[in-house]
Amino acid sequence: MSTQPKSKQDPRRSLVLVIAVVLIALWIWMTNRAEQTANVKAISAAAGRILLVLGALWFAWPNLRRPASWLPPGFAMLGILMLGFIATQPRMIVVLAPAFVGLLTLASILKAFRN
């Protein structure tokens, strides 16, 4: 019988890490490629952005499973989704950041009135 403790590693977190490693290899290969066409530059930029979002998701995974008590339910995942949208369209930060802060403020106020 084994006396080692069983790890409670989420397989989805490992999958996010594997995808991030594949994307970093793709990004390095495409940025160092000799022939830089418009398509290669666009794919390389997209892979780099998605890599950053997946890296942040992998890093924050334990906290997303147990969000802070002051954070309304679902807002941690909404924040990650908004980061994904901002990574693909950086100009959307002008719209999404105030919307996120407004929704967070409204949810906090409503939570305070419920208690």
C-alpha positions as CSV (number, residue, x, y, z in Angstrom):
1,M,0.0,0.0,0.0
2,S,1.3,3.4,-0.9
3,T,1.6,6.1,1.8
4,Q,2.0,9.0,-0.7
5,P,-0.7,11.6,-0.6
6,K,-2.9,11.7,-3.6
7,S,-2.6,15.0,-5.5
8,K,-5.8,16.8,-6.3
9,Q,-4.4,18.3,-9.5
10,D,-7.1,19.3,-12.0
11,P,-6.4,17.7,-15.4
12,R,-7.8,20.8,-17.1
13,R,-5.0,22.9,-15.5
14,S,-2.5,20.5,-16.9
15,L,-4.2,20.7,-20.3
16,V,-4.0,24.5,-20.2
17,L,-0.2,24.2,-19.4
18,V,0.3,21.8,-22.3
19,I,-1.5,24.1,-24.7
20,A,0.5,27.1,-23.5
21,V,3.8,25.3,-24.0
22,V,2.7,24.3,-27.6
23,L,1.7,27.9,-28.3
24,I,5.1,29.2,-27.0
25,A,6.9,26.8,-29.3
26,L,4.7,27.9,-32.2
27,W,5.2,31.6,-31.3
28,I,9.0,31.2,-31.1
29,W,9.2,29.3,-34.3
30,M,7.0,31.8,-36.2
31,T,8.7,34.9,-34.9
32,N,12.2,33.5,-35.9
33,R,11.0,32.3,-39.3
34,A,12.9,33.9,-42.2
35,E,9.9,34.6,-44.4
36,Q,7.7,37.1,-42.5
37,T,4.5,37.4,-44.5
38,A,1.4,39.1,-43.2
39,N,-0.3,35.9,-42.4
40,V,2.7,34.6,-40.4
41,K,2.8,37.9,-38.4
42,A,-0.9,37.8,-37.7
43,I,-0.8,34.2,-36.5
44,S,2.3,34.8,-34.5
45,A,0.7,37.8,-32.7
46,A,-2.5,35.8,-32.0
47,A,-0.5,32.9,-30.6
48,G,1.4,35.3,-28.4
49,R,-1.7,36.9,-27.0
50,I,-3.5,33.6,-26.4
51,L,-0.3,32.3,-24.8
52,L,-0.4,35.2,-22.3
53,V,-4.0,34.6,-21.5
54,L,-3.5,30.8,-21.0
55,G,-0.4,31.5,-18.9
56,A,-2.4,33.8,-16.7
57,L,-5.2,31.2,-16.5
58,W,-2.8,28.5,-15.5
59,F,-1.2,30.6,-12.9
60,A,-4.5,31.8,-11.4
61,W,-6.3,28.4,-11.6
62,P,-6.3,27.5,-7.9
63,N,-7.7,31.0,-7.0
64,L,-10.3,30.7,-9.7
65,R,-11.6,27.5,-8.1
66,R,-11.9,29.3,-4.8
67,P,-12.5,33.0,-5.5
68,A,-12.2,35.6,-2.8
69,S,-15.2,35.9,-0.5
70,W,-15.8,39.6,-1.4
71,L,-15.9,38.7,-5.1
72,P,-19.4,37.9,-6.4
73,P,-19.8,34.4,-7.8
74,G,-18.7,34.1,-11.4
75,F,-16.7,37.4,-11.6
76,A,-13.3,35.6,-11.5
77,M,-14.2,33.7,-14.7
78,L,-15.8,36.8,-16.2
79,G,-12.5,38.6,-15.6
80,I,-10.6,35.8,-17.4
81,L,-13.1,36.0,-20.3
82,M,-12.7,39.7,-20.5
83,L,-8.9,39.3,-20.6
84,G,-9.3,36.9,-23.5
85,F,-11.4,39.5,-25.4
86,I,-8.9,42.2,-24.6
87,A,-6.0,40.0,-25.8
88,T,-7.7,39.4,-29.1
89,Q,-8.9,43.0,-29.6
90,P,-6.8,45.4,-27.4
91,R,-9.0,48.4,-28.3
92,M,-11.9,46.7,-26.4
93,I,-10.3,47.7,-23.1
94,V,-11.9,51.1,-23.4
95,V,-15.4,49.4,-23.3
96,L,-14.8,46.3,-21.2
97,A,-12.8,47.7,-18.3
98,P,-15.4,50.3,-17.2
99,A,-18.2,47.7,-17.8
100,F,-16.4,45.2,-15.6
101,V,-15.8,47.7,-12.8
102,G,-19.4,48.9,-13.0
103,L,-20.8,45.4,-12.8
104,L,-18.4,44.6,-9.9
105,T,-19.5,47.7,-8.1
106,L,-23.2,47.1,-8.7
107,A,-22.9,43.4,-7.6
108,S,-21.1,44.5,-4.4
109,I,-23.7,47.1,-3.6
110,L,-26.5,44.6,-4.1
111,K,-24.7,42.0,-2.0
112,A,-24.4,44.6,0.8
113,F,-28.1,45.3,0.7
114,R,-29.0,41.6,0.9
115,N,-27.0,41.2,4.1
